[in-house]
Amino acid sequence: MPWGLITLLLAGLALVWVMIVLYTAWQQLHPMRRAYAFAVSRSIPGDPSEVATDASGTQPRGLEYTSWTVRSRGIELPIWDIRGKDPAGPTIIITHGWGESRVLNLPRAAALAPIASRIILWDMPAHGDSDRGGRFTLGCREHLDLLAIIERVRGSGDTSPLVLHGFSLGAGVSIAAASVLPPDRAPALIVAEAPYAQAITPARNLLALRSLPHAVTLPPAMALLGLWLGVGPRWRGFDRTRLASTLPAATKLLVLHGAEDLISPPADGQAVAAAAPNGAVVAIQGAGHTNLWTTPEHAQRCTSAMLEAMGRSSRVTAIA
């Protein structure tokens, strides 16, 4: 084969590789937005008023809530402020995962409403109904947005125990926020649902499950993203196990992990819990990455584990 043709072929392959790397990096920062229209298309609740509060249908439908926004990093972040059923319960701030939204946190809110005084759901930048101009950083700076919400909640005079509940990427965001909070703002409990330790982990596993190319394209894409986001190619400061180790002993860390999770490895959840000064892990048998709160028996197990971590009776029936 002529050397000119070989050179041309290699140049073409290199160009394809570069394009895949760039597209992979771009895709990580531009997840699908799942807001009200998404909920309508899936025939699922689109806001708290549409949540079924009793599976038997004997109680009124819907959760009481108000809407407001928090300004953080130059954009407005939308909030659903849901009234819980237990005035003596905690305020629970729930942070969603990559490519999700507060809409997809409604099952968690419904299940936790009986044990909470207040539940806060919010959309991260580039997710749900957040401003279009927001910059998503894959968990590097979203903890600053969560800190702004905590400040707003505490500034409103809310003195109930604070629980930070995060799913997948949101679990790491919750841990990162708690690691820098002053003692008077520290949460009583962090619920880290399906956490992962390193930024590359969920992307690698998701691409592998979809049989998409990633072995030689994802590592350079993530290194490029690290440089773009200012944390370096090795994602300096991201490691969630290290951040968990810096939590105050007074803050409990409860890891909830589906035993069959193929996106966030259960071993990562165990490592995060073990690193925390006051950590514990509950493995939910038969559960995967996304069905801890959409399967009634899993939701009941998760709720009971949270009540136990808060030192409260576990005799509560989670609502659908």
C-alpha positions in Angstrom: 0.0 0.0 0.0 1.5 3.4 -0.9 2.8 5.4 2.0 0.6 8.4 0.9 -2.5 6.3 1.2 -1.4 4.9 4.6 -0.8 8.4 5.9 -4.2 9.6 4.7 -5.9 6.7 6.3 -4.1 7.3 9.6 -4.9 11.0 9.4 -8.6 10.1 8.9 -8.6 7.7 11.9 -6.9 10.4 14.0 -9.6 12.9 13.0 -12.4 10.5 13.8 -10.8 9.8 17.2 -10.5 13.5 18.0 -14.1 14.1 17.0 -15.3 11.2 19.2 -13.3 12.6 22.1 -14.6 16.1 21.7 -18.2 14.9 21.3 -17.9 12.7 24.4 -16.6 15.6 26.4 -19.4 17.9 25.1 -22.1 15.3 25.9 -21.0 15.1 29.5 -21.6 18.8 30.0 -24.9 18.8 28.0 -27.2 16.2 29.4 -30.8 15.8 28.3 -33.2 18.2 30.2 -36.0 16.3 31.9 -38.6 18.8 32.9 -42.5 18.9 32.8 -42.7 18.0 29.1 -40.6 14.9 29.8 -43.0 13.9 32.7 -46.0 14.4 30.4 -44.5 12.2 27.7 -43.8 9.4 30.3 -47.2 9.8 32.1 -45.5 10.5 35.4 -46.0 13.4 37.9 -44.6 16.7 36.6 -44.8 18.6 39.8 -45.6 17.9 43.5 -49.4 18.6 43.1 -49.6 15.6 40.7 -48.0 13.1 43.1 -50.2 10.3 44.4 -49.9 10.5 48.2 -51.6 7.2 48.9 -51.4 4.1 46.8 -54.9 2.9 47.8 -56.5 6.1 46.6 -58.2 6.8 49.9 -56.3 10.0 50.6 -56.1 13.3 48.6 -53.6 13.4 45.8 -50.8 15.9 45.7 -48.2 17.4 47.9 -48.5 21.0 49.2 -45.6 23.2 47.9 -44.4 26.6 46.9 -42.0 27.6 44.2 -39.1 30.0 44.4 -35.6 30.5 43.0 -32.1 30.8 44.3 -29.5 32.8 42.4 -26.1 31.0 42.3 -23.1 31.4 40.0 -25.0 34.0 38.0 -28.2 32.0 37.2 -31.6 31.3 38.8 -32.1 27.8 40.1 -35.7 26.7 40.4 -36.9 25.3 43.8 -39.9 23.2 44.9 -40.5 23.7 48.6 -42.7 20.8 49.7 -44.5 20.7 53.0 -43.8 17.5 54.9 -46.3 15.6 57.0 -44.2 15.6 60.3 -43.7 19.0 61.8 -41.0 17.6 64.1 -39.2 16.0 61.2 -36.1 17.2 59.4 -35.7 19.5 56.4 -34.5 17.3 53.5 -32.7 18.8 50.5 -32.7 16.4 47.6 -30.1 16.7 44.8 -30.6 14.8 41.6 -28.1 13.0 39.4 -26.6 13.6 36.0 -29.2 14.1 33.3 -32.1 14.1 35.8 -34.1 16.8 37.5 -36.3 17.7 40.4 -39.2 16.0 38.4 -37.4 12.6 38.8 -36.9 13.3 42.5 -40.7 13.4 43.1 -40.8 9.6 44.0 -38.2 10.3 46.7 -40.2 13.3 48.0 -43.4 11.3 48.1 -41.8 8.5 50.1 -40.1 10.8 52.5 -43.0 13.3 53.1 -44.4 11.3 56.1 -41.1 11.7 58.0 -40.1 15.2 57.0 -41.2 18.7 57.9 -40.0 20.1 54.7 -38.5 18.8 51.4 -36.5 20.9 49.0 -36.1 19.8 45.4 -34.0 21.8 42.9 -32.6 21.7 39.4 -28.8 21.9 38.9 -27.4 24.1 36.1 -28.1 22.7 32.6 -30.8 20.4 34.0 -34.6 20.6 34.2 -35.9 24.1 34.3 -32.7 25.9 35.3 -31.6 28.9 33.3 -30.2 28.1 29.9 -27.1 30.0 30.5 -26.0 27.9 33.5 -22.6 26.2 33.4 -22.6 22.5 34.4 -19.4 21.3 35.9 -20.0 17.5 36.5 -20.0 18.0 40.2 -16.9 20.2 40.6 -18.8 23.4 41.5 -22.4 22.3 42.0 -21.8 22.1 45.7 -21.7 25.9 45.6 -25.3 26.0 44.4 -26.3 23.6 47.1 -24.6 25.8 49.7 -26.6 28.8 48.4 -29.8 26.8 48.9 -28.8 25.8 52.4 -28.0 29.4 53.3 -31.4 30.5 52.0 -33.2 27.7 54.0 -31.4 28.5 57.2 -31.8 32.2 56.6 -35.6 31.7 56.5 -35.5 30.7 60.2 -35.8 27.0 59.6 -34.1 25.4 62.6 -35.2 21.7 62.0 -32.5 19.1 61.6 -30.9 19.2 58.1 -30.6 16.2 55.9 -28.8 16.4 52.6 -30.0 13.6 50.2 -28.2 13.2 46.9 -28.5 10.6 44.1 -25.4 9.5 42.1 -23.7 12.7 41.0 -26.0 14.5 43.6 -24.6 12.3 46.3 -21.1 13.6 45.7 -22.4 17.2 45.5 -24.0 16.7 48.9 -20.8 15.3 50.4 -18.8 18.1 48.9 -21.2 20.8 50.3 -21.2 19.3 53.8 -17.4 19.1 53.8 -17.1 22.9 53.8 -20.1 23.9 55.9 -19.4 25.6 59.2 -20.5 23.7 62.3 -23.7 25.7 62.8 -24.8 24.8 59.3 -23.7 21.2 59.2 -26.3 18.6 58.4 -27.3 16.0 60.9 -27.4 13.4 58.1 -26.1 12.9 54.6 -27.9 10.3 52.5 -25.6 9.4 49.6 -27.6 7.2 47.2 -25.6 5.3 44.7 -22.4 7.4 45.1 -19.3 6.9 43.0 -15.7 7.9 43.9 -14.3 9.2 40.6 -15.8 11.3 37.9 -15.1 8.9 35.1 -16.9 5.9 36.7 -20.5 6.4 35.7 -19.7 7.6 32.2 -17.5 4.6 31.6 -20.1 2.1 32.9 -23.0 3.7 31.0 -21.1 3.7 27.7 -20.1 0.1 28.3 -23.7 -0.9 28.9 -24.7 0.7 25.7 -21.8 -1.0 23.8 -20.5 2.4 22.8 -16.8 3.2 22.2 -15.0 4.4 25.3 -11.8 2.6 26.0 -9.6 4.9 24.0 -11.9 8.0 23.9 -13.4 8.5 27.3 -10.1 8.9 29.3 -8.8 11.7 27.1 -12.3 13.2 27.0 -12.4 13.3 30.8 -8.8 14.6 31.0 -9.8 17.4 28.6 -12.9 18.2 30.7 -10.7 18.3 33.8 -8.5 20.9 32.2 -11.5 22.9 31.0 -13.1 22.9 34.4 -9.9 23.9 36.2 -9.3 20.7 38.2 -6.6 19.3 36.0 -6.6 16.1 33.9 -6.7 13.9 37.1 -9.7 15.8 38.5 -7.9 17.3 41.5 -10.1 17.3 44.6 -13.0 15.3 43.2 -12.4 12.0 44.9 -15.6 11.5 47.0 -13.9 9.0 49.4 -11.4 11.7 50.4 -14.1 14.3 50.8 -16.1 11.9 52.9 -13.1 11.5 55.2 -13.2 15.3 56.0 -16.8 15.3 57.2 -17.3 16.2 60.9 -17.9 13.2 63.2 -21.2 14.8 64.3 -22.6 14.4 60.7 -23.8 10.9 59.9 -23.3 9.5 56.4 -25.7 6.9 55.2 -25.0 5.3 51.9 -27.9 3.6 50.2 -26.9 1.4 47.3 -28.7 -1.0 45.0 -26.8 -4.3 45.2 -27.3 -4.7 41.4 -26.2 -1.2 40.5 -24.3 -1.3 37.2 -23.6 2.4 36.9 -22.2 3.3 40.4 -20.4 0.3 41.7 -21.5 -0.9 45.2 -17.8 -1.1 46.1 -17.6 2.7 45.6 -20.5 3.2 48.0 -18.8 0.9 50.6 -15.5 2.9 50.2 -17.3 6.2 50.7 -19.1 5.1 53.8 -15.9 3.5 55.2 -14.0 6.8 54.7 -16.4 8.9 56.7 -15.9 9.3 60.4 -19.5 8.3 61.0 -20.5 6.3 58.0 -22.7 3.3 57.3 -23.9 1.5 54.1 -27.2 -0.2 53.4 -27.3 -2.5 50.4 -30.7 -2.9 48.9 -30.9 -6.4 47.5 -32.5 -6.7 44.0 -32.2 -3.0 43.4 -30.3 -1.3 40.6 -29.2 2.3 40.0 -32.5 4.1 39.5 -35.3 2.0 41.2 -34.6 2.5 44.9 -37.7 4.8 45.2 -39.9 3.6 42.4 -40.2 0.0 43.8 -42.3 0.1 47.0 -40.4 -2.5 48.9 -37.0 -0.8 48.1 -38.5 2.6 49.1 -39.7 1.2 52.4 -36.2 -0.2 53.1 -34.6 3.1 52.3 -37.0 5.1 54.4 -36.5 2.7 57.4 -32.7 3.0 57.0 -33.0 6.8 57.1 -35.2 6.8 60.2 -32.8 4.5 61.9 -29.9 6.8 61.0 -31.8 9.7 62.5 -32.5 7.7 65.7 -36.3 7.7 65.1 -38.8 4.9 65.0 -38.9 2.9 61.7 -42.6 2.2 62.0 -43.8 4.3 59.1 -45.5 3.4 55.9 -43.9 5.0 52.9 -46.4 6.5 50.4 -46.3 5.6 46.7 
